[in-house]
Amino acid sequence: MRLGSLLILLVFVVCVASIAGVTVNPAPVYRVASGSMAPAVPGPHYQMTCEHCQFPSIFAATKLPESVTCPNCGKQNNKIASADLHRGDRLIWEPISLEQLRRYDIVLLHDPNDEANWQVKRVAFLPGERPTISGGELWQADQVLRKSPRQREALKQLVFDQAFDLADEPRFRSQRISGSGWHVRRGYLGFAPVGHEMADDGDWLVYHHQRCLPPPSPADKDASPLDSYGYNQDVSRELLPVGDLWLEWRFTHWQAHSVTLRLRGTDQFAEIIIDVEHQIVCSKSGDSVVELPLDLKSLEGKTLRAGVSDSRAFVEIEDDHQHLSYPLGAIGIQPGSQPLAMRIAGGPAVIRQAKAFRDIVFQGANRQLATWSFDRDLKPGEIFVLGDNVPVSQDSRFSLGVVDARKSLRGRVLRVLAD
């Protein structure tokens, strides 16, 4: 089966709503026929709800396996039935000109190698740039192409959702054997001080990472994060280490002074500190300290994201009324088997909706982290596209080649509709 994101033109059209009496011509709807843009834009797939943690997931319908592994709790041997098969998602799109294209847009393309087929891919490089991929990142002019917060959110890959944690094997656990102020249950991380501030100083809540891979890989074992895709249950390949990892959570109660996120490698660590009492946000890595001002009286009701993206620490704080972004210092730590830890100081707090995410680990035509570069700059009108499901995608790195957008660009994907 060809693993490019082929599209099937449906025999029906979607009618776009008219505004103020203006009629808009209907546009054809395309259905995705393979998994190179999964999990964001999946092709035909099976749906599965884990028998152990009830986490819902999808995986490629290349064949019907006897059992699958849950990508959240890692429990193996979940049963699956043919009735769980679903068609590929549908795409709602709009026509777009080359001048309107932006990096990381999802686009609909004529396949230049087969006019009967269509492709859906993500724009990685634009005219005038020389496509370069190194260490899992996209590069241009010797600089990492850093994502905006919106772009990072569009490309993020879910690693773990604490709302589906196992009661008898929680992945967030206090570092202390006894005397901890942390209280953990599914969907809930609560902290209440057990003594004076110095007594709580070492009370870290540690995230224990598990790789959640199919047999014969071991289950229930802490291990450093790799670029595995739960969607690719039947793909055998070398997995690559993940460098960009972050947490997202929401404080439903806050009477504390600060929260610290520790990024832990094998023999080193870095910290991100959000200090409401002293009104600062900072990162510390070795001798490097980056400090920015904070203008918030409380974190209650706020959603926070903190960790590493594009090899740089960041913090985001948002609610219904505002979005605050804090780009911090460079972090060069390779995450270990317990890659993230959190500490609350100065009072009680309650966390809900805690999730761990990773970035896409981009690979060149060598499918490795080693530096790979295209042999020339892109000409006017040319774009270089990649699939989110990097390990299996057939895109500009391979037979699809560089795309002449003036000839092949159909439009930009606006929405993805599941059946």
N, C-alpha and C positions, 0 to 999 in steps of 0.2 A: 504493500500500500504506500503510495506517495504521501509524504508527510508535510507537504506544503499546505497552507490553509486554503484549500480549494473551496469554492462557493458554488451553491446550486441556486440558479435563478428560479424563484417560485412562480407558479402560474397565476398567482393572485398579486394584487398590488395593495399597498396601504394608502389610505386616503389621508392626506395632511389637512388638518382643520383649517378652515378659512378664517381670516381675521377681518372684522369690519366689512364683511361682504366681498372681500377679495378672494377669488378662487385660485388655488395653487394646484398645478398639475401633479397628479399622483406620481410617486417614484417607485420603481420596483424594489421589492424586498429580497435580500439575499440570505441564504441559510448556510452556515459554516459546515464544511464537510470533513475537516480534519482538525487535529489538536495542536497546531504549531503556535497558536495564540492563547492556549489554555494556561491557567484556569480562567482568565478574565473573559475570554471569548472561546468557549469550548465547541468542539465538533461533536459528533455522535458520542454519547457517553452513558455510562451506568450511574445511577444514583444509589447511595448506600447510607444508611444510618447505623452507626456503630452499635453493636449489641452491648457494649460495656459502658461507654460514656455518652451515647446518644448524639454524637457529633455528626452532622450531615456532610457528606463529601461526594465528589464525582471523580470518575476516572475513565480513561479512554476505552471506547468500545471496539478495540481492535480484535478482541476475542473475549469469550465469557469464561473467566477463571472460576475455579471451584471456591476460592475464598480470597479476601483482600485484607490489607492492613490498614487500620485507621490512621490517617495522617496526624491526628491530634493526640490520642493517648498511646498509640503504638501497638495496641492489641492486634494480634494476628488472627487469621482464620475466621474473619467475619464472612458469613455466607451471603451469597448474591444470587439473584434469580433473573432469568431472561426478561421478566416483566418489568424490571427496573431500567430497561433500555430507553433512552430518550434521544430524539433527534438533535442535531446541532442547533445552536442558538441562531436567532434571526437578527439582522442588522438594519437599523434605521440610519440613513446616511443623508448627506447633503452634498451637492456639487461644490467643488472648491478649485480655485486657481492655484498655480504653482506659487505665486507670490503670497498666498494666504497660509501656506503650509508652515507648521511649526514642529520643532523636534518633539518626538514622542507622540505626535498625532497618530491615531489608528486610521489607516487609509484603505480604500478599496481600489484595486488595481487590475487592469487587464494583465494576464500572464503573457509576457513578451515571447515566451517559448511555445505557447499553446493558446491561440486566440479563442478557443472554445471554453477556456477556464478563466476563473477570476482568483485573485489572491487578496487576503486581508493581512496586513502587516503593520508594524509600528515604524515610523520614520526615525532613523538613528543619526544619519548625517545628511547635510544639505549641500547644494551646489557650492563649489569652491573649496570644500573641505576634503581632507584626506582621511578616510576611515581608518581609525586606529583603536585597537582594543587591547588592554593590558591590565592584569591583576583583577579581572572581573569588571572593570570600568571602561566607559567610552572616553577617549582622549582626543584633543585637538590642540595643535601648537604647543605640545609638551605640558598641557594642563588637563586635569580631569574635568569633564563636562558635568558640572554640578547641577543637580535637579532643583527646581523650585519646590516649595512644599506641595503644591498641587500636583506636580509631575511625580514626586516621590510617592504620594498617596495613590496615584494611578498605577504605578508599577509595583507596589508593595506585594509581598507574598506572605500569607499567614503562616506562622510557625506553630503557635499554640494559643488556644482560647481557654482562659481559666473558667469560663462559664460552663465548660464541659469537662472539668477536672474529675479525677477519680477520688472518691472519698477515702479509700484505703491506701492510695498511692499518690498523694498530692505532689504536684511539680513545684509549687512554691512552699518552702519549708524554712522555719527559723534555723539559723546557724547554731543556736543554743540548744543544748539537750534539755535543759530545764531553766526556769526563771525568765522565759521570754514574754514580752508583751504582745506578741503577734497571735492572732486568732484567725485560722484559715478554714474555710469551707468552700464548696463549689460556688463560684460567682461572688465571693466575699473575701476580702483581705482587711482585717481590722487590727488597729494597733492602739494599745492603751499603756502608758508608762507604768513600769512596775516599781520604780524608785526614783531617786534623784537623777538628774540629767546624765551624769557620768556613768550611772549604772546602765542606762539605755544606749550608751555610746557604741557598744559592740553588738547590739541586737539587730543583726542583719536578716532580712528575709531574702532567701536565695532561690533563684530560678534554676531548676535542674533540667537540663536539656536532654531529650532523647530523640534519636534519629527516625524512629517510626518507619522502618524499612521492612519489606516482605522477607520471609524466610529465604535463605538460612541466616540472615542477619540476626543478631541477638536482640531480644526484647527486654524492656524494663532495665536498661542500663544507661547511666549517664554517659554522654559522649559529646564532643564538640560539634557544632552545627555544620551541615553540608548542604549543597544546593540540590537537595532531593525535591521531587515533585510528587505529591500523592497521586496526581493524575496519571503519572507514567508507571503504573503498577507492573507492566510487563516489559519495561525497558531495562536492559542490563548495560551498565556503563560505569566508567570511573566517576565517582562523585568528587566534587571540588569544595574546598573550604570556603566558608562564608565569612566575610569581614565586616559587612554592614548589618547591624542588628539593633533593634530598638524596642522599647515597651510603649504601649498606649494604655492609659487607664483614666478613670474618672473618680474624683474625690466627691463622695456624697456627704461627707462630714469632715470638717477641718477645724481643729483648735490647736494645731501645732505651730512651730516656728519655721521648720525647714524640712525638705525631703532631699535625700542624696541618692543618686543612682550610681552604683559602682559597676564599671565594665571590666570584667575579669578575664585575663589570659592565663596561660600556663604558669608563668612566673612574674607577671607584672599586672598592674591595674591602672585604670584612670577613673576619674570621678566627675559627675555632673551634679551641681548643687543649685537648688532653687530655694533661696533663703528669703522668706517673706518678712521676717523680723528685721533684717538688715537691708532689704530691698535690693538684692543682687541675684543674678544668674551667672554661674561661672563653670568653667571646665578646668580640670587639673590633670595633666599627663606628663609625668616626669618633672622636669623643671619648667615646663610651659604652663602658664596660667592665663586664661582669657576671662575677663569679667565684664559684664554688661549690667546696666541699671534695670531694675524691676519696679513697676508702678502698680502693685496690686496689694490690697489689704488682706485678701484671703484667697485660698485655692478651692474653697467649697463650691461645688457645682461646676467646676472646671474640668475639661478633658485635657490631659497632658500627653505629649509624646516626647520621649527623650532617649537618646542613644547615639548611634553612629550611622551616617548615610554619606556615601561618596567619600569615605575615609575622614569625615569631619564630624565632630560632636555637634549636636543641635538640641534645642528645646522648643516646643510649641505649646502654647496655652490658649485654649479657646472655650467659648461658650456661645450662647445664641446671639450675643451682641458684639463680640470682638474676637479677633484672631491675632495673637502675638507670636512672632517668630524671632528666635535668638540663634543665629549662626555662631558657633563657638570654635574651639581650636582643633587642629588636626589630631587624629587618634590613629596610631599605627599598631594597635593590639589585635592579635588574632584570638578570637573568642575561644575559651576553653569549654569544658563539659558543664560547668556551672557559670555561664557567661555573664549573668546579670544578678545584681543584688540591690536591695533597697533598704534605706534606714530613715525612720521618722524621728525628729527631735523636737522637744518642747511641748508635747501634748498629744492628745488622741487624734486619730484620723480613721476614716473608713474609705476603702477603695472598692469600686465595682468595675466591671467590664475590662478587666486586665487582659491584654493580649500581647504576644510577642510577634514581631514581624521581621522579615529580612528583605534586602534588596535583591533584584535579579543579578545573578552572577553572569555577566556577559562573557562570551567566548568568541575567539576568532575562528578562522577556518581550520585551525589546528585543534579546536575544541579543548583548549587548555588555558591556563592563566598566563602562560608566557605571552610576551608581546607579539601581536600580529598586526600588520598594516597592509592596506590595499596598495597596489603598485603605482597609483597616481592620484592626483586631485580630481574630484568630481567636476565634470564639465557643466556649463550652464544648462539648466533643465534636468540634470541628473540628481537622483536621490539614492540613498543606500538604506535598505529596510531590513529589519530583524523581526523574528517572532519572539514573543514573551517566553514561550516554552523552548528556551535556547538549545537544550541538548538534542532535540529532535527536529527543530524547525529547518526547513529547506528555504533559504532566503538569499539575500544578496551575497552572503559568504560563499554560496555554492552555485547551483545551476540557474537560479533565478537571475543572478548577476545584478549589476547596476541597472536601475530602472530609469528610463527616460519619461519623466512625469508629464511632459508635453504630449506624449502619445498614449501613455498607459494609465494616467491618473483618472479615476472615475469620480472619487469623492472622499469625504472624511466621515468616519463613523461617529454618529451622535449618541446612539443608545444601543444596548444589546438586550434582546428580549428572549427570555427562556419560555418554553412551552409550559 
